Amino acid sequence: MNTTNGQVDYLGIKRRPFLFQLSFLHYNPGTYWRYFSDTFAISIIIVIITGLIMNKGDRGFFGIRGIEFALGIIIPLLFLIF
C-alpha cells in the first residue's frame, strides 16, 4: 500500500482448474487410489524392463535403446544436481 497516492497492489492466488486436480492426486486422496497407483507403477516398471530386453541387435539394449536408457537416467540426474 502506497500511502502517498493511495494506490494498493493486491496479490491473489488462484487455483488452476485442471492442474489443481492433477496435483491433488499426489496427496493420496483415498485408499483405493493408493492401490491403483502402486499397481500402475509396478505395471509401468514391467513394461520398461520387457521393452529393454525384448529387441536384439542394433535396436536392443546394447544399441540405440541403451543410449536412450542412459539419457533417461542422466538427464533427470542433471536436473537434480543443478
mmCIF file of the N, C-alpha and C atoms, coordinates in Angstrom:
data_MODEL
# 
_entry.id   MODEL 
# 
loop_
_atom_site.group_PDB 
_atom_site.id 
_atom_site.type_symbol 
_atom_site.label_atom_id 
_atom_site.label_alt_id 
_atom_site.label_comp_id 
_atom_site.label_asym_id 
_atom_site.label_entity_id 
_atom_site.label_seq_id 
_atom_site.pdbx_PDB_ins_code 
_atom_site.Cartn_x 
_atom_site.Cartn_y 
_atom_site.Cartn_z 
_atom_site.occupancy 
_atom_site.B_iso_or_equiv 
_atom_site.pdbx_formal_charge 
_atom_site.auth_seq_id 
_atom_site.auth_comp_id 
_atom_site.auth_asym_id 
_atom_site.auth_atom_id 
_atom_site.pdbx_PDB_model_num 
ATOM 1   N N  . MET A 1 1  ? 0.833  -1.157  0.000   1.00 0.00 ? 1  MET A N  1 
ATOM 2   C CA . MET A 1 1  ? 0.000  0.000   0.000   1.00 0.00 ? 1  MET A CA 1 
ATOM 3   C C  . MET A 1 1  ? 0.887  1.233   0.000   1.00 0.00 ? 1  MET A C  1 
ATOM 4   N N  . ASN A 1 2  ? 0.643  2.100   -0.952  1.00 0.00 ? 2  ASN A N  1 
ATOM 5   C CA . ASN A 1 2  ? 1.374  3.350   -1.046  1.00 0.00 ? 2  ASN A CA 1 
ATOM 6   C C  . ASN A 1 2  ? 0.526  4.440   -0.394  1.00 0.00 ? 2  ASN A C  1 
ATOM 7   N N  . THR A 1 3  ? 1.013  4.980   0.727   1.00 0.00 ? 3  THR A N  1 
ATOM 8   C CA . THR A 1 3  ? 0.219  5.963   1.472   1.00 0.00 ? 3  THR A CA 1 
ATOM 9   C C  . THR A 1 3  ? 0.244  7.348   0.850   1.00 0.00 ? 3  THR A C  1 
ATOM 10  N N  . THR A 1 4  ? 1.205  7.619   -0.028  1.00 0.00 ? 4  THR A N  1 
ATOM 11  C CA . THR A 1 4  ? 1.264  8.961   -0.613  1.00 0.00 ? 4  THR A CA 1 
ATOM 12  C C  . THR A 1 4  ? 0.198  9.171   -1.678  1.00 0.00 ? 4  THR A C  1 
ATOM 13  N N  . ASN A 1 5  ? -0.053 8.173   -2.511  1.00 0.00 ? 5  ASN A N  1 
ATOM 14  C CA . ASN A 1 5  ? -1.062 8.343   -3.557  1.00 0.00 ? 5  ASN A CA 1 
ATOM 15  C C  . ASN A 1 5  ? -2.284 7.432   -3.357  1.00 0.00 ? 5  ASN A C  1 
ATOM 16  N N  . GLY A 1 6  ? -2.303 6.597   -2.324  1.00 0.00 ? 6  GLY A N  1 
ATOM 17  C CA . GLY A 1 6  ? -3.456 5.758   -2.036  1.00 0.00 ? 6  GLY A CA 1 
ATOM 18  C C  . GLY A 1 6  ? -3.583 4.526   -2.919  1.00 0.00 ? 6  GLY A C  1 
ATOM 19  N N  . GLN A 1 7  ? -2.543 4.160   -3.646  1.00 0.00 ? 7  GLN A N  1 
ATOM 20  C CA . GLN A 1 7  ? -2.591 3.000   -4.527  1.00 0.00 ? 7  GLN A CA 1 
ATOM 21  C C  . GLN A 1 7  ? -2.314 1.730   -3.729  1.00 0.00 ? 7  GLN A C  1 
ATOM 22  N N  . VAL A 1 8  ? -3.121 0.696   -3.992  1.00 0.00 ? 8  VAL A N  1 
ATOM 23  C CA . VAL A 1 8  ? -2.974 -0.585  -3.310  1.00 0.00 ? 8  VAL A CA 1 
ATOM 24  C C  . VAL A 1 8  ? -2.739 -1.661  -4.355  1.00 0.00 ? 8  VAL A C  1 
ATOM 25  N N  . ASP A 1 9  ? -1.730 -2.477  -4.146  1.00 0.00 ? 9  ASP A N  1 
ATOM 26  C CA . ASP A 1 9  ? -1.457 -3.630  -5.006  1.00 0.00 ? 9  ASP A CA 1 
ATOM 27  C C  . ASP A 1 9  ? -1.908 -4.882  -4.272  1.00 0.00 ? 9  ASP A C  1 
ATOM 28  N N  . TYR A 1 10 ? -2.732 -5.684  -4.933  1.00 0.00 ? 10 TYR A N  1 
ATOM 29  C CA . TYR A 1 10 ? -3.261 -6.911  -4.346  1.00 0.00 ? 10 TYR A CA 1 
ATOM 30  C C  . TYR A 1 10 ? -2.712 -8.097  -5.107  1.00 0.00 ? 10 TYR A C  1 
ATOM 31  N N  . LEU A 1 11 ? -2.127 -9.030  -4.398  1.00 0.00 ? 11 LEU A N  1 
ATOM 32  C CA . LEU A 1 11 ? -1.605 -10.252 -4.999  1.00 0.00 ? 11 LEU A CA 1 
ATOM 33  C C  . LEU A 1 11 ? -2.459 -11.405 -4.503  1.00 0.00 ? 11 LEU A C  1 
ATOM 34  N N  . GLY A 1 12 ? -3.154 -12.040 -5.411  1.00 0.00 ? 12 GLY A N  1 
ATOM 35  C CA . GLY A 1 12 ? -4.013 -13.158 -5.047  1.00 0.00 ? 12 GLY A CA 1 
ATOM 36  C C  . GLY A 1 12 ? -3.526 -14.448 -5.678  1.00 0.00 ? 12 GLY A C  1 
ATOM 37  N N  . ILE A 1 13 ? -3.930 -15.538 -5.088  1.00 0.00 ? 13 ILE A N  1 
ATOM 38  C CA . ILE A 1 13 ? -3.566 -16.855 -5.596  1.00 0.00 ? 13 ILE A CA 1 
ATOM 39  C C  . ILE A 1 13 ? -4.843 -17.554 -6.035  1.00 0.00 ? 13 ILE A C  1 
ATOM 40  N N  . LYS A 1 14 ? -4.859 -18.027 -7.282  1.00 0.00 ? 14 LYS A N  1 
ATOM 41  C CA . LYS A 1 14 ? -5.994 -18.774 -7.812  1.00 0.00 ? 14 LYS A CA 1 
ATOM 42  C C  . LYS A 1 14 ? -5.552 -20.194 -8.142  1.00 0.00 ? 14 LYS A C  1 
ATOM 43  N N  . ARG A 1 15 ? -6.454 -21.110 -7.934  1.00 0.00 ? 15 ARG A N  1 
ATOM 44  C CA . ARG A 1 15 ? -6.176 -22.489 -8.337  1.00 0.00 ? 15 ARG A CA 1 
ATOM 45  C C  . ARG A 1 15 ? -6.432 -22.622 -9.824  1.00 0.00 ? 15 ARG A C  1 
ATOM 46  N N  . ARG A 1 16 ? -5.527 -23.268 -10.506 1.00 0.00 ? 16 ARG A N  1 
ATOM 47  C CA . ARG A 1 16 ? -5.742 -23.535 -11.920 1.00 0.00 ? 16 ARG A CA 1 
ATOM 48  C C  . ARG A 1 16 ? -6.702 -24.706 -12.044 1.00 0.00 ? 16 ARG A C  1 
ATOM 49  N N  . PRO A 1 17 ? -7.714 -24.594 -12.903 1.00 0.00 ? 17 PRO A N  1 
ATOM 50  C CA . PRO A 1 17 ? -8.799 -25.585 -12.901 1.00 0.00 ? 17 PRO A CA 1 
ATOM 51  C C  . PRO A 1 17 ? -8.345 -27.028 -13.109 1.00 0.00 ? 17 PRO A C  1 
ATOM 52  N N  . PHE A 1 18 ? -7.561 -27.314 -14.110 1.00 0.00 ? 18 PHE A N  1 
ATOM 53  C CA . PHE A 1 18 ? -7.221 -28.699 -14.427 1.00 0.00 ? 18 PHE A CA 1 
ATOM 54  C C  . PHE A 1 18 ? -5.968 -29.152 -13.677 1.00 0.00 ? 18 PHE A C  1 
ATOM 55  N N  . LEU A 1 19 ? -4.982 -28.273 -13.531 1.00 0.00 ? 19 LEU A N  1 
ATOM 56  C CA . LEU A 1 19 ? -3.722 -28.659 -12.905 1.00 0.00 ? 19 LEU A CA 1 
ATOM 57  C C  . LEU A 1 19 ? -3.878 -28.917 -11.411 1.00 0.00 ? 19 LEU A C  1 
ATOM 58  N N  . PHE A 1 20 ? -4.814 -28.226 -10.766 1.00 0.00 ? 20 PHE A N  1 
ATOM 59  C CA . PHE A 1 20 ? -5.025 -28.475 -9.342  1.00 0.00 ? 20 PHE A CA 1 
ATOM 60  C C  . PHE A 1 20 ? -5.526 -29.899 -9.105  1.00 0.00 ? 20 PHE A C  1 
ATOM 61  N N  . GLN A 1 21 ? -6.450 -30.364 -9.926  1.00 0.00 ? 21 GLN A N  1 
ATOM 62  C CA . GLN A 1 21 ? -6.963 -31.718 -9.749  1.00 0.00 ? 21 GLN A CA 1 
ATOM 63  C C  . GLN A 1 21 ? -5.877 -32.756 -10.016 1.00 0.00 ? 21 GLN A C  1 
ATOM 64  N N  . LEU A 1 22 ? -5.014 -32.491 -10.998 1.00 0.00 ? 22 LEU A N  1 
ATOM 65  C CA . LEU A 1 22 ? -3.926 -33.426 -11.266 1.00 0.00 ? 22 LEU A CA 1 
ATOM 66  C C  . LEU A 1 22 ? -2.935 -33.477 -10.112 1.00 0.00 ? 22 LEU A C  1 
ATOM 67  N N  . SER A 1 23 ? -2.577 -32.327 -9.561  1.00 0.00 ? 23 SER A N  1 
ATOM 68  C CA . SER A 1 23 ? -1.622 -32.322 -8.455  1.00 0.00 ? 23 SER A CA 1 
ATOM 69  C C  . SER A 1 23 ? -2.249 -32.878 -7.182  1.00 0.00 ? 23 SER A C  1 
ATOM 70  N N  . PHE A 1 24 ? -3.570 -32.782 -7.053  1.00 0.00 ? 24 PHE A N  1 
ATOM 71  C CA . PHE A 1 24 ? -4.245 -33.323 -5.876  1.00 0.00 ? 24 PHE A CA 1 
ATOM 72  C C  . PHE A 1 24 ? -4.116 -34.844 -5.808  1.00 0.00 ? 24 PHE A C  1 
ATOM 73  N N  . LEU A 1 25 ? -3.940 -35.492 -6.939  1.00 0.00 ? 25 LEU A N  1 
ATOM 74  C CA . LEU A 1 25 ? -3.788 -36.950 -6.949  1.00 0.00 ? 25 LEU A CA 1 
ATOM 75  C C  . LEU A 1 25 ? -2.524 -37.396 -6.219  1.00 0.00 ? 25 LEU A C  1 
ATOM 76  N N  . HIS A 1 26 ? -1.528 -36.526 -6.117  1.00 0.00 ? 26 HIS A N  1 
ATOM 77  C CA . HIS A 1 26 ? -0.289 -36.873 -5.432  1.00 0.00 ? 26 HIS A CA 1 
ATOM 78  C C  . HIS A 1 26 ? -0.451 -36.853 -3.912  1.00 0.00 ? 26 HIS A C  1 
ATOM 79  N N  . TYR A 1 27 ? -1.567 -36.360 -3.403  1.00 0.00 ? 27 TYR A N  1 
ATOM 80  C CA . TYR A 1 27 ? -1.798 -36.318 -1.969  1.00 0.00 ? 27 TYR A CA 1 
ATOM 81  C C  . TYR A 1 27 ? -2.497 -37.570 -1.450  1.00 0.00 ? 27 TYR A C  1 
ATOM 82  N N  . ASN A 1 28 ? -2.684 -38.567 -2.273  1.00 0.00 ? 28 ASN A N  1 
ATOM 83  C CA . ASN A 1 28 ? -3.376 -39.806 -1.919  1.00 0.00 ? 28 ASN A CA 1 
ATOM 84  C C  . ASN A 1 28 ? -4.746 -39.512 -1.306  1.00 0.00 ? 28 ASN A C  1 
ATOM 85  N N  . PRO A 1 29 ? -5.680 -39.052 -2.130  1.00 0.00 ? 29 PRO A N  1 
ATOM 86  C CA . PRO A 1 29 ? -6.981 -38.642 -1.590  1.00 0.00 ? 29 PRO A CA 1 
ATOM 87  C C  . PRO A 1 29 ? -7.827 -39.778 -1.037  1.00 0.00 ? 29 PRO A C  1 
ATOM 88  N N  . GLY A 1 30 ? -7.552 -41.011 -1.411  1.00 0.00 ? 30 GLY A N  1 
ATOM 89  C CA . GLY A 1 30 ? -8.368 -42.119 -0.904  1.00 0.00 ? 30 GLY A CA 1 
ATOM 90  C C  . GLY A 1 30 ? -7.572 -43.397 -0.829  1.00 0.00 ? 30 GLY A C  1 
ATOM 91  N N  . THR A 1 31 ? -8.152 -44.396 -0.197  1.00 0.00 ? 31 THR A N  1 
ATOM 92  C CA . THR A 1 31 ? -7.484 -45.680 -0.028  1.00 0.00 ? 31 THR A CA 1 
ATOM 93  C C  . THR A 1 31 ? -7.324 -46.395 -1.361  1.00 0.00 ? 31 THR A C  1 
ATOM 94  N N  . TYR A 1 32 ? -8.355 -46.346 -2.195  1.00 0.00 ? 32 TYR A N  1 
ATOM 95  C CA . TYR A 1 32 ? -8.296 -47.074 -3.463  1.00 0.00 ? 32 TYR A CA 1 
ATOM 96  C C  . TYR A 1 32 ? -7.278 -46.469 -4.417  1.00 0.00 ? 32 TYR A C  1 
ATOM 97  N N  . TRP A 1 33 ? -7.073 -45.167 -4.318  1.00 0.00 ? 33 TRP A N  1 
ATOM 98  C CA . TRP A 1 33 ? -6.102 -44.523 -5.213  1.00 0.00 ? 33 TRP A CA 1 
ATOM 99  C C  . TRP A 1 33 ? -4.699 -45.039 -4.934  1.00 0.00 ? 33 TRP A C  1 
ATOM 100 N N  . ARG A 1 34 ? -4.387 -45.303 -3.688  1.00 0.00 ? 34 ARG A N  1 
ATOM 101 C CA . ARG A 1 34 ? -3.060 -45.819 -3.341  1.00 0.00 ? 34 ARG A CA 1 
ATOM 102 C C  . ARG A 1 34 ? -2.820 -47.173 -3.997  1.00 0.00 ? 34 ARG A C  1 
ATOM 103 N N  . TYR A 1 35 ? -3.820 -48.057 -3.949  1.00 0.00 ? 35 TYR A N  1 
ATOM 104 C CA . TYR A 1 35 ? -3.669 -49.380 -4.568  1.00 0.00 ? 35 TYR A CA 1 
ATOM 105 C C  . TYR A 1 35 ? -3.574 -49.267 -6.088  1.00 0.00 ? 35 TYR A C  1 
ATOM 106 N N  . PHE A 1 36 ? -4.375 -48.384 -6.665  1.00 0.00 ? 36 PHE A N  1 
ATOM 107 C CA . PHE A 1 36 ? -4.323 -48.201 -8.110  1.00 0.00 ? 36 PHE A CA 1 
ATOM 108 C C  . PHE A 1 36 ? -2.974 -47.644 -8.545  1.00 0.00 ? 36 PHE A C  1 
ATOM 109 N N  . SER A 1 37 ? -2.474 -46.630 -7.831  1.00 0.00 ? 37 SER A N  1 
ATOM 110 C CA . SER A 1 37 ? -1.207 -46.022 -8.233  1.00 0.00 ? 37 SER A CA 1 
ATOM 111 C C  . SER A 1 37 ? -0.039 -46.994 -8.060  1.00 0.00 ? 37 SER A C  1 
ATOM 112 N N  . ASP A 1 38 ? -0.057 -47.803 -6.999  1.00 0.00 ? 38 ASP A N  1 
ATOM 113 C CA . ASP A 1 38 ? 1.001  -48.801 -6.816  1.00 0.00 ? 38 ASP A CA 1 
ATOM 114 C C  . ASP A 1 38 ? 0.955  -49.861 -7.915  1.00 0.00 ? 38 ASP A C  1 
ATOM 115 N N  . THR A 1 39 ? -0.243 -50.316 -8.269  1.00 0.00 ? 39 THR A N  1 
ATOM 116 C CA . THR A 1 39 ? -0.389 -51.299 -9.344  1.00 0.00 ? 39 THR A CA 1 
ATOM 117 C C  . THR A 1 39 ? 0.059  -50.715 -10.673 1.00 0.00 ? 39 THR A C  1 
ATOM 118 N N  . PHE A 1 40 ? -0.301 -49.472 -10.922 1.00 0.00 ? 40 PHE A N  1 
ATOM 119 C CA . PHE A 1 40 ? 0.102  -48.818 -12.166 1.00 0.00 ? 40 PHE A CA 1 
ATOM 120 C C  . PHE A 1 40 ? 1.619  -48.653 -12.229 1.00 0.00 ? 40 PHE A C  1 
ATOM 121 N N  . ALA A 1 41 ? 2.251  -48.281 -11.128 1.00 0.00 ? 41 ALA A N  1 
ATOM 122 C CA . ALA A 1 41 ? 3.710  -48.120 -11.104 1.00 0.00 ? 41 ALA A CA 1 
ATOM 123 C C  . ALA A 1 41 ? 4.415  -49.444 -11.363 1.00 0.00 ? 41 ALA A C  1 
ATOM 124 N N  . ILE A 1 42 ? 3.924  -50.508 -10.774 1.00 0.00 ? 42 ILE A N  1 
ATOM 125 C CA . ILE A 1 42 ? 4.537  -51.827 -10.991 1.00 0.00 ? 42 ILE A CA 1 
ATOM 126 C C  . ILE A 1 42 ? 4.370  -52.258 -12.445 1.00 0.00 ? 42 ILE A C  1 
ATOM 127 N N  . SER A 1 43 ? 3.194  -52.009 -13.025 1.00 0.00 ? 43 SER A N  1 
ATOM 128 C CA . SER A 1 43 ? 2.987  -52.393 -14.424 1.00 0.00 ? 43 SER A CA 1 
ATOM 129 C C  . SER A 1 43 ? 3.865  -51.573 -15.366 1.00 0.00 ? 43 SER A C  1 
ATOM 130 N N  . ILE A 1 44 ? 4.077  -50.307 -15.072 1.00 0.00 ? 44 ILE A N  1 
ATOM 131 C CA . ILE A 1 44 ? 4.971  -49.485 -15.903 1.00 0.00 ? 44 ILE A CA 1 
ATOM 132 C C  . ILE A 1 44 ? 6.405  -49.995 -15.816 1.00 0.00 ? 44 ILE A C  1 
ATOM 133 N N  . ILE A 1 45 ? 6.838  -50.391 -14.636 1.00 0.00 ? 45 ILE A N  1 
ATOM 134 C CA . ILE A 1 45 ? 8.192  -50.939 -14.479 1.00 0.00 ? 45 ILE A CA 1 
ATOM 135 C C  . ILE A 1 45 ? 8.341  -52.224 -15.288 1.00 0.00 ? 45 ILE A C  1 
ATOM 136 N N  . ILE A 1 46 ? 7.321  -53.079 -15.288 1.00 0.00 ? 46 ILE A N  1 
ATOM 137 C CA . ILE A 1 46 ? 7.361  -54.322 -16.071 1.00 0.00 ? 46 ILE A CA 1 
ATOM 138 C C  . ILE A 1 46 ? 7.436  -54.013 -17.566 1.00 0.00 ? 46 ILE A C  1 
ATOM 139 N N  . VAL A 1 47 ? 6.662  -53.041 -18.029 1.00 0.00 ? 47 VAL A N  1 
ATOM 140 C CA . VAL A 1 47 ? 6.695  -52.657 -19.443 1.00 0.00 ? 47 VAL A CA 1 
ATOM 141 C C  . VAL A 1 47 ? 8.074  -52.127 -19.819 1.00 0.00 ? 47 VAL A C  1 
ATOM 142 N N  . ILE A 1 48 ? 8.676  -51.329 -18.960 1.00 0.00 ? 48 ILE A N  1 
ATOM 143 C CA . ILE A 1 48 ? 10.007 -50.774 -19.250 1.00 0.00 ? 48 ILE A CA 1 
ATOM 144 C C  . ILE A 1 48 ? 11.052 -51.881 -19.327 1.00 0.00 ? 48 ILE A C  1 
ATOM 145 N N  . ILE A 1 49 ? 11.045 -52.787 -18.363 1.00 0.00 ? 49 ILE A N  1 
ATOM 146 C CA . ILE A 1 49 ? 12.052 -53.859 -18.351 1.00 0.00 ? 49 ILE A CA 1 
ATOM 147 C C  . ILE A 1 49 ? 11.894 -54.778 -19.554 1.00 0.00 ? 49 ILE A C  1 
ATOM 148 N N  . THR A 1 50 ? 10.661 -55.156 -19.885 1.00 0.00 ? 50 THR A N  1 
ATOM 149 C CA . THR A 1 50 ? 10.477 -56.025 -21.044 1.00 0.00 ? 50 THR A CA 1 
ATOM 150 C C  . THR A 1 50 ? 10.811 -55.296 -22.343 1.00 0.00 ? 50 THR A C  1 
ATOM 151 N N  . GLY A 1 51 ? 10.562 -53.998 -22.401 1.00 0.00 ? 51 GLY A N  1 
ATOM 152 C CA . GLY A 1 51 ? 10.922 -53.231 -23.592 1.00 0.00 ? 51 GLY A CA 1 
ATOM 153 C C  . GLY A 1 51 ? 12.423 -53.118 -23.783 1.00 0.00 ? 51 GLY A C  1 
ATOM 154 N N  . LEU A 1 52 ? 13.155 -53.109 -22.683 1.00 0.00 ? 52 LEU A N  1 
ATOM 155 C CA . LEU A 1 52 ? 14.615 -53.034 -22.781 1.00 0.00 ? 52 LEU A CA 1 
ATOM 156 C C  . LEU A 1 52 ? 15.222 -54.331 -23.290 1.00 0.00 ? 52 LEU A C  1 
ATOM 157 N N  . ILE A 1 53 ? 14.681 -55.456 -22.869 1.00 0.00 ? 53 ILE A N  1 
ATOM 158 C CA . ILE A 1 53 ? 15.326 -56.737 -23.205 1.00 0.00 ? 53 ILE A CA 1 
ATOM 159 C C  . ILE A 1 53 ? 14.677 -57.436 -24.392 1.00 0.00 ? 53 ILE A C  1 
ATOM 160 N N  . MET A 1 54 ? 13.596 -56.885 -24.936 1.00 0.00 ? 54 MET A N  1 
ATOM 161 C CA . MET A 1 54 ? 12.870 -57.587 -25.997 1.00 0.00 ? 54 MET A CA 1 
ATOM 162 C C  . MET A 1 54 ? 13.603 -57.529 -27.342 1.00 0.00 ? 54 MET A C  1 
ATOM 163 N N  . ASN A 1 55 ? 14.099 -56.382 -27.735 1.00 0.00 ? 55 ASN A N  1 
ATOM 164 C CA . ASN A 1 55 ? 14.751 -56.241 -29.038 1.00 0.00 ? 55 ASN A CA 1 
ATOM 165 C C  . ASN A 1 55 ? 16.219 -56.619 -28.951 1.00 0.00 ? 55 ASN A C  1 
ATOM 166 N N  . LYS A 1 56 ? 16.714 -57.177 -30.040 1.00 0.00 ? 56 LYS A N  1 
ATOM 167 C CA . LYS A 1 56 ? 18.124 -57.560 -30.086 1.00 0.00 ? 56 LYS A CA 1 
ATOM 168 C C  . LYS A 1 56 ? 18.806 -56.836 -31.235 1.00 0.00 ? 56 LYS A C  1 
ATOM 169 N N  . GLY A 1 57 ? 20.125 -56.859 -31.225 1.00 0.00 ? 57 GLY A N  1 
ATOM 170 C CA . GLY A 1 57 ? 20.886 -56.236 -32.300 1.00 0.00 ? 57 GLY A CA 1 
ATOM 171 C C  . GLY A 1 57 ? 21.050 -54.736 -32.097 1.00 0.00 ? 57 GLY A C  1 
ATOM 172 N N  . ASP A 1 58 ? 20.982 -53.984 -33.220 1.00 0.00 ? 58 ASP A N  1 
ATOM 173 C CA . ASP A 1 58 ? 21.197 -52.536 -33.155 1.00 0.00 ? 58 ASP A CA 1 
ATOM 174 C C  . ASP A 1 58 ? 20.102 -51.815 -32.378 1.00 0.00 ? 58 ASP A C  1 
ATOM 175 N N  . ARG A 1 59 ? 18.932 -52.400 -32.319 1.00 0.00 ? 59 ARG A N  1 
ATOM 176 C CA . ARG A 1 59 ? 17.823 -51.753 -31.604 1.00 0.00 ? 59 ARG A CA 1 
ATOM 177 C C  . ARG A 1 59 ? 17.654 -52.301 -30.181 1.00 0.00 ? 59 ARG A C  1 
ATOM 178 N N  . GLY A 1 60 ? 18.557 -53.135 -29.734 1.00 0.00 ? 60 GLY A N  1 
ATOM 179 C CA . GLY A 1 60 ? 18.467 -53.731 -28.406 1.00 0.00 ? 60 GLY A CA 1 
ATOM 180 C C  . GLY A 1 60 ? 19.069 -52.834 -27.337 1.00 0.00 ? 60 GLY A C  1 
ATOM 181 N N  . PHE A 1 61 ? 19.251 -53.440 -26.167 1.00 0.00 ? 61 PHE A N  1 
ATOM 182 C CA . PHE A 1 61 ? 19.758 -52.690 -25.020 1.00 0.00 ? 61 PHE A CA 1 
ATOM 183 C C  . PHE A 1 61 ? 21.186 -52.208 -25.241 1.00 0.00 ? 61 PHE A C  1 
ATOM 184 N N  . PHE A 1 62 ? 21.962 -52.931 -25.989 1.00 0.00 ? 62 PHE A N  1 
ATOM 185 C CA . PHE A 1 62 ? 23.343 -52.522 -26.240 1.00 0.00 ? 62 PHE A CA 1 
ATOM 186 C C  . PHE A 1 62 ? 23.466 -51.706 -27.522 1.00 0.00 ? 62 PHE A C  1 
ATOM 187 N N  . GLY A 1 63 ? 22.363 -51.271 -28.073 1.00 0.00 ? 63 GLY A N  1 
ATOM 188 C CA . GLY A 1 63 ? 22.340 -50.396 -29.244 1.00 0.00 ? 63 GLY A CA 1 
ATOM 189 C C  . GLY A 1 63 ? 21.686 -49.075 -28.897 1.00 0.00 ? 63 GLY A C  1 
ATOM 190 N N  . ILE A 1 64 ? 20.722 -48.674 -29.709 1.00 0.00 ? 64 ILE A N  1 
ATOM 191 C CA . ILE A 1 64 ? 20.060 -47.389 -29.533 1.00 0.00 ? 64 ILE A CA 1 
ATOM 192 C C  . ILE A 1 64 ? 19.231 -47.344 -28.250 1.00 0.00 ? 64 ILE A C  1 
ATOM 193 N N  . ARG A 1 65 ? 18.647 -48.478 -27.827 1.00 0.00 ? 65 ARG A N  1 
ATOM 194 C CA . ARG A 1 65 ? 17.860 -48.492 -26.588 1.00 0.00 ? 65 ARG A CA 1 
ATOM 195 C C  . ARG A 1 65 ? 18.738 -48.242 -25.363 1.00 0.00 ? 65 ARG A C  1 
ATOM 196 N N  . GLY A 1 66 ? 19.952 -48.693 -25.414 1.00 0.00 ? 66 GLY A N  1 
ATOM 197 C CA . GLY A 1 66 ? 20.879 -48.439 -24.310 1.00 0.00 ? 66 GLY A CA 1 
ATOM 198 C C  . GLY A 1 66 ? 21.219 -46.965 -24.201 1.00 0.00 ? 66 GLY A C  1 
ATOM 199 N N  . ILE A 1 67 ? 21.361 -46.305 -25.360 1.00 0.00 ? 67 ILE A N  1 
ATOM 200 C CA . ILE A 1 67 ? 21.623 -44.864 -25.358 1.00 0.00 ? 67 ILE A CA 1 
ATOM 201 C C  . ILE A 1 67 ? 20.414 -44.111 -24.808 1.00 0.00 ? 67 ILE A C  1 
ATOM 202 N N  . GLU A 1 68 ? 19.222 -44.496 -25.240 1.00 0.00 ? 68 GLU A N  1 
ATOM 203 C CA . GLU A 1 68 ? 18.004 -43.862 -24.728 1.00 0.00 ? 68 GLU A CA 1 
ATOM 204 C C  . GLU A 1 68 ? 17.848 -44.106 -23.226 1.00 0.00 ? 68 GLU A C  1 
ATOM 205 N N  . PHE A 1 69 ? 18.180 -45.295 -22.790 1.00 0.00 ? 69 PHE A N  1 
ATOM 206 C CA . PHE A 1 69 ? 18.106 -45.615 -21.366 1.00 0.00 ? 69 PHE A CA 1 
ATOM 207 C C  . PHE A 1 69 ? 19.076 -44.760 -20.558 1.00 0.00 ? 69 PHE A C  1 
ATOM 208 N N  . ALA A 1 70 ? 20.306 -44.642 -21.064 1.00 0.00 ? 70 ALA A N  1 
ATOM 209 C CA . ALA A 1 70 ? 21.307 -43.832 -20.369 1.00 0.00 ? 70 ALA A CA 1 
ATOM 210 C C  . ALA A 1 70 ? 20.882 -42.360 -20.309 1.00 0.00 ? 70 ALA A C  1 
ATOM 211 N N  . LEU A 1 71 ? 20.359 -41.842 -21.410 1.00 0.00 ? 71 LEU A N  1 
ATOM 212 C CA . LEU A 1 71 ? 19.895 -40.453 -21.408 1.00 0.00 ? 71 LEU A CA 1 
ATOM 213 C C  . LEU A 1 71 ? 18.709 -40.266 -20.462 1.00 0.00 ? 71 LEU A C  1 
ATOM 214 N N  . GLY A 1 72 ? 17.859 -41.269 -20.384 1.00 0.00 ? 72 GLY A N  1 
ATOM 215 C CA . GLY A 1 72 ? 16.721 -41.191 -19.474 1.00 0.00 ? 72 GLY A CA 1 
ATOM 216 C C  . GLY A 1 72 ? 17.129 -41.193 -18.012 1.00 0.00 ? 72 GLY A C  1 
ATOM 217 N N  . ILE A 1 73 ? 18.306 -41.696 -17.713 1.00 0.00 ? 73 ILE A N  1 
ATOM 218 C CA . ILE A 1 73 ? 18.832 -41.658 -16.346 1.00 0.00 ? 73 ILE A CA 1 
ATOM 219 C C  . ILE A 1 73 ? 19.642 -40.386 -16.121 1.00 0.00 ? 73 ILE A C  1 
ATOM 220 N N  . ILE A 1 74 ? 20.467 -40.014 -17.103 1.00 0.00 ? 74 ILE A N  1 
ATOM 221 C CA . ILE A 1 74 ? 21.386 -38.889 -16.939 1.00 0.00 ? 74 ILE A CA 1 
ATOM 222 C C  . ILE A 1 74 ? 20.664 -37.546 -16.890 1.00 0.00 ? 74 ILE A C  1 
ATOM 223 N N  . ILE A 1 75 ? 19.694 -37.325 -17.768 1.00 0.00 ? 75 ILE A N  1 
ATOM 224 C CA . ILE A 1 75 ? 19.023 -36.016 -17.830 1.00 0.00 ? 75 ILE A CA 1 
ATOM 225 C C  . ILE A 1 75 ? 18.293 -35.685 -16.523 1.00 0.00 ? 75 ILE A C  1 
ATOM 226 N N  . PRO A 1 76 ? 17.489 -36.579 -15.941 1.00 0.00 ? 76 PRO A N  1 
ATOM 227 C CA . PRO A 1 76 ? 16.891 -36.230 -14.643 1.00 0.00 ? 76 PRO A CA 1 
ATOM 228 C C  . PRO A 1 76 ? 17.917 -36.027 -13.529 1.00 0.00 ? 76 PRO A C  1 
ATOM 229 N N  . LEU A 1 77 ? 19.017 -36.793 -13.565 1.00 0.00 ? 77 LEU A N  1 
ATOM 230 C CA . LEU A 1 77 ? 20.049 -36.592 -12.552 1.00 0.00 ? 77 LEU A CA 1 
ATOM 231 C C  . LEU A 1 77 ? 20.705 -35.223 -12.686 1.00 0.00 ? 77 LEU A C  1 
ATOM 232 N N  . LEU A 1 78 ? 20.904 -34.757 -13.915 1.00 0.00 ? 78 LEU A N  1 
ATOM 233 C CA . LEU A 1 78 ? 21.456 -33.426 -14.109 1.00 0.00 ? 78 LEU A CA 1 
ATOM 234 C C  . LEU A 1 78 ? 20.520 -32.344 -13.558 1.00 0.00 ? 78 LEU A C  1 
ATOM 235 N N  . PHE A 1 79 ? 19.210 -32.541 -13.743 1.00 0.00 ? 79 PHE A N  1 
ATOM 236 C CA . PHE A 1 79 ? 18.258 -31.586 -13.184 1.00 0.00 ? 79 PHE A CA 1 
ATOM 237 C C  . PHE A 1 79 ? 18.277 -31.606 -11.655 1.00 0.00 ? 79 PHE A C  1 
ATOM 238 N N  . LEU A 1 80 ? 18.511 -32.776 -11.073 1.00 0.00 ? 80 LEU A N  1 
ATOM 239 C CA . LEU A 1 80 ? 18.584 -32.850 -9.609  1.00 0.00 ? 80 LEU A CA 1 
ATOM 240 C C  . LEU A 1 80 ? 19.856 -32.214 -9.066  1.00 0.00 ? 80 LEU A C  1 
ATOM 241 N N  . ILE A 1 81 ? 20.950 -32.379 -9.797  1.00 0.00 ? 81 ILE A N  1 
ATOM 242 C CA . ILE A 1 81 ? 22.232 -31.842 -9.337  1.00 0.00 ? 81 ILE A CA 1 
ATOM 243 C C  . ILE A 1 81 ? 22.299 -30.327 -9.514  1.00 0.00 ? 81 ILE A C  1 
ATOM 244 N N  . PHE A 1 82 ? 21.863 -29.878 -10.686 1.00 0.00 ? 82 PHE A N  1 
ATOM 245 C CA . PHE A 1 82 ? 21.971 -28.443 -10.968 1.00 0.00 ? 82 PHE A CA 1 
ATOM 246 C C  . PHE A 1 82 ? 20.624 -27.808 -10.768 1.00 0.00 ? 82 PHE A C  1 
# 
